[in-house]
Amino acid sequence: MAEPTAAVELVSSEAFVKGCAAIGAGLAVGLAGIGAGAGESGIGAAAVGAIAEDRGFLGLGLLFTVIPETIVIFGLVISFILMFAY
């Protein structure tokens, strides 16, 4: 009778860490993008309304619209750290 063999191969510790780092990097960029998009939706609508009433709010509206984008940049930096540190 044939011996049963395990079809599952053990994953090395290094490969597991690299896989987890890749998943973490993807989550860092993806969730940061979703959060920034949710934040920008309300800010952008308010900025357009304020600019429609008074042109003087153009610079302030653009500034407040750009601020949530820093979250995405931080997520991208974290993903690079995760990908290249391990």
C-alpha distance (Angstrom), angle and dihedral (degrees) to the residues before:
residue distance angle dihedral
M1 . . .
A2 3.79 . .
E3 3.77 120.6 .
P4 3.82 115.2 -115.3
T5 3.78 111.9 -115.1
A6 3.74 127.8 -157.8
A7 3.78 112.5 -112.1
V8 3.77 91.3 -160.6
E9 3.77 117.1 86.7
L10 3.76 118.2 -153.4
V11 3.78 113.4 -111.3
S12 3.76 117.1 -132.3
S13 3.76 118.8 -115.1
E14 3.81 92.3 -116.5
A15 3.80 93.6 52.9
F16 3.80 91.0 48.2
V17 3.81 91.8 51.9
K18 3.81 91.7 48.3
G19 3.79 90.7 49.1
C20 3.79 92.1 50.1
A21 3.82 89.7 47.5
A22 3.81 90.3 52.9
I23 3.80 91.7 49.8
G24 3.81 90.3 47.4
A25 3.80 91.3 49.4
G26 3.79 91.3 51.6
L27 3.78 91.7 48.3
A28 3.81 91.5 47.8
V29 3.79 93.2 55.6
G30 3.81 96.6 36.7
L31 3.77 98.6 47.7
A32 3.79 92.1 41.6
G33 3.80 89.2 53.6
I34 3.80 92.5 49.2
G35 3.80 91.4 48.6
A36 3.79 93.0 48.3
G37 3.79 91.5 48.0
A38 3.79 91.3 51.7
G39 3.79 90.8 49.0
E40 3.78 94.5 46.5
S41 3.79 94.4 50.8
G42 3.79 94.1 68.7
I43 3.78 95.4 35.1
G44 3.80 93.1 49.5
A45 3.79 93.2 50.0
A46 3.80 92.0 49.2
A47 3.81 91.6 46.1
V48 3.81 92.8 51.9
G49 3.81 90.6 49.2
A50 3.79 92.3 49.3
I51 3.81 92.7 47.1
A52 3.80 90.7 49.3
E53 3.79 89.9 57.0
D54 3.81 98.5 39.8
R55 3.82 126.6 13.2
G56 3.80 89.9 -151.9
F57 3.80 90.8 77.7
L58 3.82 93.2 65.1
G59 3.80 96.4 98.7
L60 3.78 93.9 41.4
G61 3.80 91.6 46.9
L62 3.80 91.7 51.0
L63 3.79 91.1 47.7
F64 3.80 93.2 51.9
T65 3.80 90.7 45.6
V66 3.81 92.1 53.3
I67 3.82 96.4 48.2
P68 3.85 95.8 78.1
E69 3.81 89.2 53.3
T70 3.80 88.9 70.4
I71 3.81 87.2 69.1
V72 3.80 89.4 61.0
I73 3.80 91.1 48.4
F74 3.82 90.0 51.7
G75 3.81 89.5 49.8
L76 3.80 90.2 51.0
V77 3.81 91.5 50.0
I78 3.80 90.7 49.4
S79 3.80 90.4 50.2
F80 3.82 91.1 52.2
I81 3.79 90.0 49.6
L82 3.80 90.9 50.5
M83 3.79 94.0 46.3
F84 3.79 98.7 46.3
A85 3.81 102.0 31.4
Y86 3.81 94.8 62.8
